[in-house]
Amino acid sequence: MRIFIINGDDSLRRLPNAKYERMLRCDPNEPLIQYAGKRIRYALVIVETENRKPNKIIRIQYSYMFFDSKGFLDTQERERGMQLGVNMVPPFVDEGKNSTVINAEYRFAKKRYKERYLWTPSRELEVAIVDAVFST
């Protein structure tokens, strides 16, 4: 896994996996003060490695990270994102062909999730991220 924070000028900052894991666990020693109170873009790149060197990109996820006023990951925002994720699952129960009500809640949740938590890079930025993966 490779994680890159995307700064406002589209420059990349590599975030070490160990630091990212500590941030997710709300480690009190892992604030990123410079991002306090902000929503920042990041790319999470899943790679296949050989001898600890990336040789293939499996998937890239372009998401936002939300930070609280002290520079820690915003746990409330993470919970909201997880709740939307649960709401994106289509209903398992067939409501019947005779029903005039269509349950589209999961579609709306998916749209809200995409608008709030995902972003799309420019072609140039995507190339820069791929280049950064193979240059590290």
N, C-alpha and C positions, 0 to 999 in steps of 0.2 A: 504494500500500500504506500502511496506517495500522497502527501497532502500539501497543497499550495494555497496560501492566502493571496488573493488578488487585491492589490492596492488600488486606490482611486485612479492612479495614472496607468493602470493595467500592468504594472510591474509585479513580479512574482516573489513571494517569500516562502521558502520551504519551511514547513512546520514538521519537526521531528515526530515520528510516530509515538515515541514514549511520552513526549509532552502532550500530544493530542489525547492519548489515553488517560493521562493524569487530569487533563482538563475535563474530560467526560465524566471522570469520577469525582469531580468538584474538589480536587486537591487544593487546599488553601494556599499552597506555595506556587500555584500556576496561573496567576492573573496575567493578562495582556493589557496593561494599563493604557497603552496607546489606542486601544479599541473600546475603551470604557463607554458604555451607553450607545454603542453603534451596532449597525447591522453590516456585516462585511461579506463579500463574496469569497467562496473558496471552491477548490476543485479537489475531489477525492478520487484518486486514480488507483484502480486495482490492476496490478501488474503480475505477469508470470515472470519468475526469475530463474536464472541459472548461475550458480556460483555467486549468489547474492547480487547479481547484475540483472537489471530488467531486460528482457528480450522480447516481450509482447505485452501490449496493453489489452486487458480484458474488458474494462469498462471505465468510463469517466462519469462521475456525478458532479454536476454543478449546482451548488446549494449556497444558502446563506447561513452564517453563524450570527447569533445575537448575543451581545454582551451586556451585562448589567452595569450599573454605575461605578463599580469597583474593578471592572475589567475581567470578571469571571463569566463563563458561559451562563446565559440567562436560563435558569432551570424552569421557570414558569413558561417561557417561550418554547422550550423543548417539549414540555408536557402538552402544550397546545398543538404542536406539530405532531406528536404521537397520537393525540386524540383524533386529529384530522385523518391521520394514517389509518386508524381503526375504522373511522367512518367511511373511508374510501372502498371498503370491502363491499361488494354487491350482496344483496340479501340472498340467503341460501334457500329460503322458502318460496316456492312458486305461489304467487298470489292468485293464480287462477286466470284462465282466459276470459272469463266473464267479468272480471274486475274492471271498473272504469278508472281506477286510481293507479297511477304509475309511480312506483317508488324510485325517485331519481336523486334521493339524498346523497347517495354515494358518488354520483356524477358531480354534484355541486361541491362536495367535499374535495374531490379530486381537482376540480378547477381552483378552489380556494387554496389548496395545498400548493399547486403549481404556481399560482400568482404570488404567494407569500414566501415560499421556501426554495424555489428553484429559479435559475436564470439560464440564459443561453449566451454563450460566448460569441464574439466575432470570430471570423475565420482566422484572422491574424493572432488573436489571443489563444485560440485552440492550438494552432501550430506552435506557439511559444511554450505552451504547457507540455505538449508532446516532446518538443526539443529538450525541455528541462528534465523530463522524466529520464531520457536516455543520456543526458549529460551528467547526471548525478550518480 
